[in-house]
């Protein structure tokens, strides 16, 4: 099969990709992630995933995966908090409300870039100020869109989820597998090699 490259530095995306038995290398994309004026959250997330994949792809390189995740409340994109104060403010906004997590995954193969977008509704219970302060103090919110990690301590804030859990973590597995199959790299072909034993042993790439 062609070499597969993940154009992301996110350890969570790497863990998810390894979970489904994909053999890949990591080459993070460094692009300008500033939203354009009047750009909708949906268009922004799709553009980011596409640009990340294309930034790494070189003709004949095989297959490149790019992805982007944004937490959206109303029409407002909540990115990674720049400070502990911003993290606490984001969590206060999300407390007791329903927000959307938009995750786009792009796969480039032979110059053709295909993208899938997944929208997941996430409901937060009402958060008490002391637990928000305690959570922010752990440092977990600081590299997470929206200021929380559903796969970590922040999972206790979620009382309901409608959609894809893996997309909220950072990579929608069903859609990623579909795109890889379209690119000639069905994930099941790697299920009987060393990747499976790595997953069973709790190891990731």
Secondary structure, 3 states (H helix, E strand, C coil): CCCEEECCCCHHHHHHHHHCCCCCEECCCCCCCCCCCCCCHHHHHHHHHHHHHHHHCCCCCCEEEEEEEEEEECCEEECECCCHHHHHHHHHHHCCCEEEEEEEEEEEECCEEEEEEEEEEEEECCCCHHHHHHHHHHCHHHHCECCCCCCCHHHHHEEEEECCHHHHHCCCHHHHHHHHHHCCCCHHHHCCCHHHHHHHCCCCC
